[in-house]
C-alpha cells in the first residue's frame, strides 16, 4: 500500500514538472516569434529609408552634381 502511494506521488510530481517545462517552452517560443516580428518590421523601415535616400541621390545627380557630392548632400552634408 505504501509503495502504491509513493509511486503515485512520484508520478504526479513528474506531471507537474513536465507541465511546467511545456509551459516554459511555449512561452519562450512566443517570445522568439515576437522578436522575429519586430526585426521584420525594422527591415521594412530600413527598406523605405533606403528608397528615399536613393531617390534623393538621383535627384541631386540630375541637377548636375557628381555622385559623391549627391551622397554627401543626402547624408546631411553641405
Residue pairs with C-beta under 8 A, 6 or more apart in sequence:
53 74
56 70
56 73
56 74
57 67
57 70
57 71
57 74
58 70
60 69
60 70
60 73
60 74
61 67
61 70
65 73
